[in-house]
Amino acid sequence: MVGIMNAVHGMDRGAGLDIILHTPGGRIAAAETIVNDLKLLFGNDIRTIVPQLAMSAGTLIALSCRSIVMGKQSSIGPIDPQLYHIPAQLIKKEFDEAAAEILQTPNKAAYWQVRLGKFPPTAYYQATLAMDRARTMARDWLLGNMLKSGYRC
């Protein structure tokens, strides 16, 4: 974050900011910090240029801007928060599958206990929170900028 703040230090904030964004993703909390700090300096006058790819947290950063410029070979990916280097959606799905199978076949509980034992007891809740947080950030940033003119999402 210090690198970004050093790069924009002394810039004419009235001219807006163009970000060249190429990233496989990262932590959603980091994306949130970057976006909030840049918005404090440049408001909503930030444009993202994606030359190749912006995945996960990079997609969130792109969605926070007033516009996204992409070429034919550019792509943005899904917003898939990760916990323990595993997509939160898969963790949640695994727990849901376990609950359904144990309800139907109670003797499968021991199998699922071993299979899910790699996760802490709060993993399901953490996965749900991470997914909800990412969804809320994307929605709020879109509605506050690109979709400000009344679109619903």
N, CA, C and O of each residue as an XYZ file, in Angstrom:
612
protein
N       0.817     -1.191      0.000
C       0.000      0.000      0.000
C       0.860      1.253      0.000
O       0.500      2.252     -0.622
N       1.991      1.209      0.690
C       2.895      2.358      0.721
C       3.346      2.689     -0.694
O       3.461      3.863     -1.048
N       3.604      1.661     -1.515
C       4.029      1.886     -2.891
C       2.994      2.650     -3.695
O       3.339      3.548     -4.462
N       1.741      2.304     -3.527
C       0.672      2.998     -4.247
C       0.570      4.439     -3.772
O       0.460      5.358     -4.583
N       0.607      4.636     -2.468
C       0.489      5.991     -1.933
C       1.689      6.844     -2.349
O       1.531      8.036     -2.610
N       2.876      6.257     -2.413
C       4.051      6.989     -2.897
C       3.885      7.358     -4.362
O       4.287      8.446     -4.774
N       3.300      6.472     -5.150
C       3.122      6.720     -6.579
C       2.145      7.861     -6.842
O       2.324      8.610     -7.803
N       1.127      8.007     -6.018
C       0.127      9.054     -6.260
C       0.422     10.340     -5.487
O      -0.265     11.344     -5.669
N       1.442     10.312     -4.627
C       1.797     11.502     -3.847
C       2.172     12.647     -4.784
O       2.988     12.484     -5.691
N       1.574     13.785     -4.554
C       1.902     14.965     -5.342
C       1.179     15.046     -6.676
O       1.352     16.022     -7.406
N       0.375     14.048     -7.013
C      -0.360     14.087     -8.282
C      -1.482     15.117     -8.205
O      -1.975     15.440     -7.124
N      -1.872     15.624     -9.365
C      -3.026     16.517     -9.453
C      -4.279     15.667     -9.269
O      -4.688     14.947    -10.180
N      -4.869     15.753     -8.120
C      -6.030     14.911     -7.808
C      -7.257     15.291     -8.620
O      -8.172     14.482     -8.776
N      -7.287     16.492     -9.131
C      -8.413     16.920     -9.951
C      -8.421     16.276    -11.326
O      -9.446     16.284    -12.009
N      -7.294     15.720    -11.740
C      -7.193     15.095    -13.061
C      -7.667     13.647    -13.057
O      -7.708     13.012    -14.110
N      -8.020     13.121    -11.905
C      -8.437     11.719    -11.829
C      -7.232     10.800    -11.834
O      -6.084     11.242    -11.804
N      -7.524      9.510    -11.872
C      -6.459      8.513    -11.822
C      -6.790      7.363    -12.755
O      -7.911      6.854    -12.753
N      -5.817      6.958    -13.546
C      -5.911      5.735    -14.347
C      -5.039      4.686    -13.683
O      -3.870      4.937    -13.389
N      -5.604      3.512    -13.448
C      -4.864      2.402    -12.853
C      -4.699      1.323    -13.908
O      -5.687      0.887    -14.499
N      -3.477      0.886    -14.157
C      -3.253     -0.295    -14.988
C      -3.239     -1.471    -14.026
O      -2.356     -1.592    -13.177
N      -4.230     -2.329    -14.175
C      -4.455     -3.402    -13.214
C      -4.248     -4.760    -13.880
O      -4.995     -5.143    -14.781
N      -3.241     -5.469    -13.430
C      -2.971     -6.836    -13.894
C      -2.644     -7.655    -12.653
O      -1.561     -7.520    -12.084
N      -3.575     -8.501    -12.237
C      -3.365     -9.247    -10.998
C      -4.137    -10.564    -10.992
O      -5.262    -10.630    -11.488
N      -3.534    -11.612    -10.431
C      -4.258    -12.872    -10.267
C      -5.195    -12.825     -9.058
O      -5.916    -13.787     -8.795
N      -5.186    -11.717     -8.328
C      -6.066    -11.584     -7.168
C      -5.266    -11.368     -5.912
O      -4.093    -10.997     -5.951
N      -5.911    -11.603     -4.813
C      -5.275    -11.383     -3.522
C      -6.327    -11.312     -2.442
O      -7.443    -11.803     -2.610
N      -5.974    -10.713     -1.359
C      -6.888    -10.629     -0.217
C      -7.918     -9.516     -0.423
O      -7.593     -8.414     -0.863
N      -9.147     -9.837     -0.096
C     -10.226     -8.867     -0.244
C     -10.004     -7.668      0.674
O     -10.321     -6.537      0.304
N      -9.466     -7.905      1.855
C      -9.189     -6.792      2.777
C      -8.180     -5.825      2.166
O      -8.291     -4.613      2.356
N      -7.203     -6.347      1.438
C      -6.216     -5.487      0.782
C      -6.880     -4.667     -0.320
O      -6.610     -3.473     -0.457
N      -7.748     -5.305     -1.106
C      -8.467     -4.582     -2.157
C      -9.312     -3.466     -1.552
O      -9.360     -2.355     -2.080
N      -9.972     -3.768     -0.450
C     -10.813     -2.771      0.217
C      -9.976     -1.584      0.692
O     -10.393     -0.436      0.542
N      -8.811     -1.847      1.257
C      -7.929     -0.773      1.722
C      -7.453      0.079      0.555
O      -7.467      1.308      0.633
N      -7.033     -0.568     -0.524
C      -6.569      0.161     -1.710
C      -7.675      1.059     -2.243
O      -7.455      2.245     -2.490
N      -8.862      0.492     -2.420
C      -9.988      1.264     -2.968
C     -10.342      2.432     -2.047
O     -10.490      3.563     -2.510
N     -10.474      2.168     -0.766
C     -10.853      3.238      0.163
C      -9.820      4.359      0.185
O     -10.182      5.536      0.199
N      -8.541      4.004      0.187
C      -7.490      5.027      0.198
C      -7.482      5.841     -1.095
O      -7.346      7.064     -1.057
N      -7.626      5.169     -2.238
C      -7.634      5.895     -3.511
C      -8.874      6.771     -3.645
O      -8.801      7.872     -4.191
N     -10.009      6.291     -3.152
C     -11.230      7.099     -3.210
C     -11.135      8.334     -2.308
O     -11.721      9.372     -2.616
N     -10.407      8.225     -1.207
C     -10.189      9.411     -0.368
C      -9.430     10.489     -1.135
O      -9.668     11.681     -0.944
N      -8.516     10.063     -2.002
C      -7.697     11.013     -2.759
C      -8.356     11.475     -4.054
O      -8.276     12.654     -4.399
N      -9.011     10.556     -4.778
C      -9.509     10.860     -6.122
C     -11.026     10.785     -6.259
O     -11.557     10.981     -7.352
N     -11.726     10.505     -5.166
C     -13.179     10.363     -5.248
C     -13.540      9.216     -6.176
O     -12.930      8.148     -6.132
N     -14.529      9.449     -7.010
C     -14.942      8.413     -7.961
C     -14.282      8.584     -9.323
O     -14.646      7.891    -10.272
N     -13.324      9.488     -9.436
C     -12.681      9.744    -10.723
C     -11.465      8.831    -10.915
O     -10.332      9.290    -11.062
N     -11.739      7.537    -10.909
C     -10.687      6.526    -11.087
C     -11.128      5.592    -12.205
O     -12.254      5.093    -12.202
N     -10.242      5.362    -13.154
C     -10.517      4.450    -14.266
C      -9.525      3.303    -14.197
O      -8.345      3.508    -13.912
N     -10.010      2.093    -14.460
C      -9.144      0.913    -14.465
C      -8.902      0.470    -15.898
O      -9.832      0.400    -16.701
N      -7.667      0.175    -16.209
C      -7.290     -0.389    -17.506
C      -6.774     -1.794    -17.223
O      -5.806     -1.972    -16.485
N      -7.427     -2.788    -17.816
C      -7.050     -4.192    -17.609
C      -6.441     -4.711    -18.908
O      -7.177     -5.087    -19.820
N      -5.097     -4.739    -19.012
C      -4.471     -5.201    -20.246
C      -4.613     -6.702    -20.468
O      -4.708     -7.155    -21.609
N      -4.629     -7.470    -19.394
C      -4.708     -8.920    -19.540
C      -5.719     -9.530    -18.581
O      -6.736    -10.063    -19.025
N      -5.463     -9.463    -17.261
C      -6.412    -10.073    -16.330
C      -6.450     -9.352    -14.998
O      -5.464     -8.772    -14.542
N      -7.613     -9.410    -14.400
C      -7.830     -8.925    -13.029
C      -8.783     -9.929    -12.400
O      -9.968     -9.964    -12.733
N      -8.272    -10.730    -11.507
C      -9.072    -11.790    -10.911
C      -9.387    -11.479     -9.453
O      -8.652    -10.752     -8.785
N     -10.482    -12.037     -8.977
C     -10.881    -12.026     -7.574
C     -10.814    -10.630     -6.964
O     -11.638     -9.780     -7.302
N      -9.861    -10.372     -6.079
C      -9.751     -9.052     -5.454
C      -9.459     -7.979     -6.502
O      -9.864     -6.829     -6.336
N      -8.767     -8.341     -7.572
C      -8.533     -7.411     -8.675
C      -9.829     -7.023     -9.364
O     -10.004     -5.874     -9.769
N     -10.734     -7.977     -9.496
C     -12.052     -7.686    -10.057
C     -12.778     -6.683     -9.175
O     -13.411     -5.754     -9.675
N     -12.686     -6.868     -7.869
C     -13.318     -5.915     -6.946
C     -12.767     -4.506     -7.144
O     -13.528     -3.539     -7.180
N     -11.454     -4.391     -7.270
C     -10.852     -3.071     -7.491
C     -11.398     -2.467     -8.781
O     -11.768     -1.294     -8.811
N     -11.450     -3.261     -9.840
C     -11.967     -2.766    -11.117
C     -13.420     -2.306    -10.990
O     -13.794     -1.272    -11.543
N     -14.231     -3.066    -10.267
C     -15.646     -2.716    -10.116
C     -15.855     -1.450     -9.297
O     -16.929     -0.850     -9.350
N     -14.853     -1.041     -8.549
C     -14.982      0.160     -7.722
C     -14.768      1.440     -8.526
O     -15.055      2.532     -8.037
N     -14.274      1.315     -9.735
C     -13.898      2.486    -10.535
C     -15.062      2.992    -11.379
O     -16.083      2.319    -11.520
N     -14.890      4.199    -11.943
C     -15.969      4.766    -12.755
C     -16.105      4.060    -14.094
O     -17.181      4.055    -14.692
N     -15.000      3.455    -14.574
C     -15.067      2.691    -15.821
C     -13.924      1.686    -15.858
O     -12.920      1.818    -15.158
N     -14.117      0.677    -16.702
C     -13.101     -0.360    -16.906
C     -12.808     -0.404    -18.396
O     -13.721     -0.550    -19.208
N     -11.547     -0.278    -18.755
C     -11.124     -0.369    -20.148
C     -10.466     -1.729    -20.331
O      -9.534     -2.088    -19.613
N     -10.976     -2.484    -21.318
C     -10.446     -3.827    -21.583
C     -10.251     -4.004    -23.078
O     -10.948     -3.391    -23.886
N      -9.291     -4.851    -23.436
C      -9.069     -5.193    -24.826
C      -9.650     -6.561    -25.140
O     -10.298     -7.180    -24.296
N      -9.414     -7.025    -26.357
C      -9.937     -8.333    -26.776
C      -9.382     -9.474    -25.939
O     -10.072    -10.469    -25.716
N      -8.157     -9.346    -25.475
C      -7.519    -10.418    -24.708
C      -7.655    -10.234    -23.196
O      -7.137    -11.041    -22.423
N      -8.343     -9.186    -22.776
C      -8.491     -8.899    -21.349
C      -9.591     -9.750    -20.734
O     -10.535    -10.158    -21.409
N      -9.450    -10.008    -19.443
C     -10.524    -10.711    -18.732
C     -10.524    -10.301    -17.268
O      -9.484    -10.017    -16.673
N     -11.724    -10.281    -16.713
C     -11.857    -10.143    -15.273
C     -12.515    -11.426    -14.794
O     -13.312    -12.035    -15.507
N     -12.180    -11.817    -13.604
C     -12.646    -13.106    -13.105
C     -13.715    -12.961    -12.049
O     -14.155    -11.855    -11.736
N     -14.124    -14.080    -11.509
C     -15.131    -14.057    -10.449
C     -14.532    -13.492     -9.163
O     -13.319    -13.501     -8.956
N     -15.409    -13.012     -8.329
C     -14.987    -12.569     -7.000
C     -15.126    -13.789     -6.106
O     -16.231    -14.147     -5.700
N     -14.020    -14.416     -5.805
C     -14.073    -15.662     -5.029
C     -13.151    -15.566     -3.822
O     -11.989    -15.967     -3.885
N     -13.678    -15.033     -2.721
C     -12.841    -14.940     -1.528
C     -12.320    -16.305     -1.119
O     -13.003    -17.315     -1.287
N     -11.119    -16.330     -0.587
C     -10.482    -17.591     -0.211
C     -10.177    -17.611      1.278
O      -9.822    -16.593      1.873
N     -10.320    -18.773      1.854
C      -9.926    -19.031      3.238
C      -9.048    -20.264      3.205
O      -9.405    -21.266      2.586
N      -7.921    -20.203      3.853
C      -7.014    -21.361      3.911
C      -6.606    -21.808      2.500
O      -6.378    -22.994      2.261
N      -6.517    -20.848      1.570
C      -6.147    -21.090      0.166
C      -7.189    -21.936     -0.566
O      -6.865    -22.614     -1.541
N      -8.421    -21.898     -0.104
C      -9.525    -22.629     -0.728
C     -10.661    -21.627     -0.933
O     -10.955    -20.851     -0.024
N     -11.311    -21.623     -2.110
C     -12.437    -20.709     -2.300
C     -13.505    -20.900     -1.219
O     -13.903    -22.024     -0.912
N     -13.956    -19.785     -0.653
C     -14.958    -19.830      0.418
C     -16.216    -20.560     -0.035
O     -16.853    -21.256      0.756
N     -16.570    -20.404     -1.296
C     -17.766    -21.064     -1.826
C     -17.630    -22.586     -1.741
O     -18.607    -23.277     -1.452
N     -16.436    -23.108     -1.989
C     -16.235    -24.559     -1.905
C     -16.272    -25.049     -0.464
O     -16.769    -26.143     -0.195
N     -15.758    -24.258      0.459
C     -15.817    -24.633      1.875
C     -17.273    -24.722      2.310
O     -17.686    -25.689      2.950
N     -18.039    -23.705      1.954
C     -19.458    -23.680      2.321
C     -20.195    -24.863      1.691
O     -21.017    -25.512      2.339
N     -19.892    -25.132      0.429
C     -20.531    -26.250     -0.276
C     -20.205    -27.582      0.402
O     -21.070    -28.447      0.540
N     -18.962    -27.734      0.819
C     -18.526    -28.964      1.484
C     -19.309    -29.193      2.789
O     -19.769    -30.303      3.058
N     -19.450    -28.142      3.582
C     -20.208    -28.257      4.837
C     -21.691    -28.526      4.566
O     -22.316    -29.321      5.268
N     -22.252    -27.867      3.554
C     -23.662    -28.096      3.207
C     -23.884    -29.535      2.752
O     -24.867    -30.175      3.125
N     -22.954    -30.030      1.940
C     -23.032    -31.417      1.469
C     -22.949    -32.388      2.647
O     -23.685    -33.373      2.702
N     -22.057    -32.106      3.578
C     -21.909    -32.958      4.763
C     -23.199    -32.985      5.571
O     -23.658    -34.054      5.972
N     -23.781    -31.825      5.812
C     -25.016    -31.754      6.603
C     -26.139    -32.540      5.945
O     -26.863    -33.275      6.615
N     -26.283    -32.384      4.631
C     -27.348    -33.097      3.918
C     -27.128    -34.605      3.969
O     -28.069    -35.365      4.196
N     -25.895    -35.034      3.761
C     -25.605    -36.469      3.751
C     -25.749    -37.084      5.143
O     -26.230    -38.210      5.271
N     -25.343    -36.369      6.174
C     -25.464    -36.889      7.545
C     -26.936    -36.987      7.948
O     -27.329    -37.929      8.637
N     -27.740    -36.029      7.526
C     -29.178    -36.107      7.819
C     -29.811    -37.323      7.154
O     -30.676    -37.983      7.729
N     -29.365    -37.606      5.935
C     -29.918    -38.738      5.192
C     -29.319    -40.064      5.667
O     -30.030    -41.064      5.763
N     -28.026    -40.078      5.962
C     -27.324    -41.298      6.371
C     -26.445    -40.970      7.581
O     -25.271    -40.638      7.415
N     -27.001    -41.058      8.800
C     -26.261    -40.648     10.002
C     -24.919    -41.354     10.207
O     -24.012    -40.779     10.809
N     -24.775    -42.594      9.718
C     -23.497    -43.287      9.934
C     -22.358    -42.704      9.085
O     -21.220    -43.157      9.208
N     -22.635    -41.724      8.239
C     -21.594    -41.039      7.458
C     -20.930    -39.919      8.265
O     -19.987    -39.289      7.786
N     -21.410    -39.670      9.470
C     -20.881    -38.568     10.288
C     -19.384    -38.721     10.553
O     -18.647    -37.735     10.522
N     -18.931    -39.943     10.811
C     -17.502    -40.161     11.097
C     -16.647    -39.798      9.878
O     -15.590    -39.182     10.015
N     -17.113    -40.185      8.688
C     -16.402    -39.844      7.455
C     -16.282    -38.322      7.316
O     -15.201    -37.797      7.045
N     -17.399    -37.628      7.504
C     -17.398    -36.184      7.344
C     -16.590    -35.494      8.438
O     -16.012    -34.432      8.210
N     -16.550    -36.091      9.610
C     -15.758    -35.510     10.694
C     -14.273    -35.496     10.318
O     -13.567    -34.522     10.578
N     -13.818    -36.574      9.711
C     -12.423    -36.643      9.264
C     -12.200    -35.681      8.101
O     -11.223    -34.933      8.083
N     -13.109    -35.706      7.135
C     -12.951    -34.879      5.938
C     -12.974    -33.383      6.264
O     -12.210    -32.611      5.685
N     -13.836    -32.976      7.178
C     -13.954    -31.563      7.517
C     -13.048    -31.153      8.676
O     -12.985    -29.980      9.042
N     -12.349    -32.129      9.247
C     -11.478    -31.856     10.384
C     -10.317    -30.927     10.075
O      -9.698    -30.384     10.990
N     -10.016    -30.738      8.797
C      -8.926    -29.833      8.414
C      -9.303    -28.366      8.611
O      -8.439    -27.489      8.613
N     -10.599    -28.109      8.777
C     -11.071    -26.736      8.955
C     -11.350    -26.453     10.427
O     -11.736    -27.355     11.170
N     -11.156    -25.201     10.853
C     -11.548    -24.856     12.224
C     -13.076    -24.855     12.337
O     -13.768    -24.787     11.321
N     -13.599    -24.928     13.542
C     -15.052    -24.985     13.725
C     -15.804    -23.795     13.128
O     -16.987    -23.910     12.808
N     -15.133    -22.665     12.975
C     -15.809    -21.467     12.463
C     -15.698    -21.306     10.945
O     -16.100    -20.272     10.410
N     -15.169    -22.292     10.251
C     -14.907    -22.159      8.813
C     -16.166    -21.845      8.012
O     -16.138    -20.998      7.119
N     -17.263    -22.517      8.323
C     -18.510    -22.282      7.572
C     -18.946    -20.827      7.733
O     -19.286    -20.156      6.758
N     -18.931    -20.361      8.960
C     -19.336    -18.987      9.252
C     -18.382    -17.993      8.584
O     -18.828    -17.000      8.009
N     -17.082    -18.251      8.654
C     -16.094    -17.374      8.020
C     -16.297    -17.328      6.507
O     -16.205    -16.262      5.897
N     -16.572    -18.481      5.905
C     -16.796    -18.535      4.457
C     -18.027    -17.722      4.081
O     -18.008    -16.966      3.109
N     -19.086    -17.881      4.849
C     -20.313    -17.130      4.585
C     -20.062    -15.629      4.711
O     -20.495    -14.852      3.860
N     -19.370    -15.222      5.765
C     -19.056    -13.799      5.953
C     -18.200    -13.251      4.816
O     -18.452    -12.152      4.322
N     -17.193    -14.009      4.400
C     -16.304    -13.556      3.320
C     -17.074    -13.375      2.017
O     -16.876    -12.389      1.307
N     -17.947    -14.321      1.705
C     -18.744    -14.220      0.478
C     -19.700    -13.031      0.550
O     -19.834    -12.281     -0.417
N     -20.357    -12.860      1.682
C     -21.284    -11.737      1.852
C     -20.554    -10.401      1.774
O     -21.047     -9.451      1.164
N     -19.391    -10.333      2.387
C     -18.610     -9.090      2.379
C     -18.186     -8.716      0.961
O     -18.310     -7.559      0.558
N     -17.686     -9.691      0.208
C     -17.265     -9.431     -1.174
C     -18.453     -8.980     -2.020
O     -18.339     -8.040     -2.807
N     -19.576     -9.641     -1.859
C     -20.786     -9.295     -2.612
C     -21.243     -7.877     -2.257
O     -21.596     -7.096     -3.141
N     -21.234     -7.552     -0.979
C     -21.661     -6.221     -0.531
C     -20.726     -5.138     -1.059
O     -21.186     -4.094     -1.522
N     -19.420     -5.377     -0.993
C     -18.465     -4.391     -1.507
C     -18.689     -4.164     -2.997
O     -18.744     -3.019     -3.447
N     -18.819     -5.243     -3.766
C     -19.022     -5.110     -5.211
C     -20.302     -4.320     -5.494
O     -20.298     -3.397     -6.308
N     -21.387     -4.682     -4.825
C     -22.665     -3.996     -5.044
C     -22.556     -2.513     -4.680
O     -22.957     -1.648     -5.459
N     -22.019     -2.228     -3.506
C     -21.931     -0.835     -3.057
C     -21.040     -0.003     -3.966
O     -21.383      1.133     -4.295
N     -19.904     -0.551     -4.375
C     -19.010      0.200     -5.251
C     -19.628      0.407     -6.630
O     -19.484      1.482     -7.213
N     -20.306     -0.592     -7.154
C     -20.975     -0.426     -8.450
C     -22.070      0.634     -8.364
O     -22.154      1.518     -9.216
N     -22.906      0.540     -7.334
C     -24.005      1.496     -7.195
C     -23.505      2.907     -6.897
O     -24.179      3.883     -7.225
N     -22.342      3.021     -6.285
C     -21.789      4.332     -5.969
C     -20.999      4.942     -7.105
O     -20.515      6.068     -6.987
N     -20.858      4.212     -8.216
C     -20.015      4.712     -9.290
C     -20.571      4.334    -10.659
O     -21.363      5.089    -11.224
N     -20.180      3.195    -11.199
C     -20.577      2.823    -12.558
C     -22.084      2.751    -12.746
O     -22.591      3.111    -13.809
N     -22.802      2.297    -11.741
C     -24.252      2.136    -11.859
C     -25.006      3.216    -11.089
O     -26.157      3.022    -10.697
N     -24.361      4.333    -10.878
C     -24.942      5.400    -10.066
C     -26.237      5.951    -10.654
O     -27.061      6.497     -9.919
N     -26.429      5.821    -11.946
C     -27.591      6.432    -12.592
C     -28.880      5.635    -12.418
O     -29.836      5.849    -13.163
N     -28.927      4.735    -11.465
C     -30.201      4.112    -11.140
C     -30.365      2.654    -11.494
O     -31.443      2.100    -11.279
N     -29.348      2.009    -12.023
C     -29.451      0.577    -12.281
C     -29.594     -0.162    -10.966
O     -29.153      0.318     -9.922
N     -30.204     -1.317    -11.020
C     -30.345     -2.127     -9.811
C     -29.459     -3.353     -9.931
O     -29.294     -3.916    -11.013
N     -28.888     -3.761     -8.796
C     -28.120     -5.015     -8.798
C     -28.277     -5.716     -7.480
O     -27.709     -6.790     -7.280
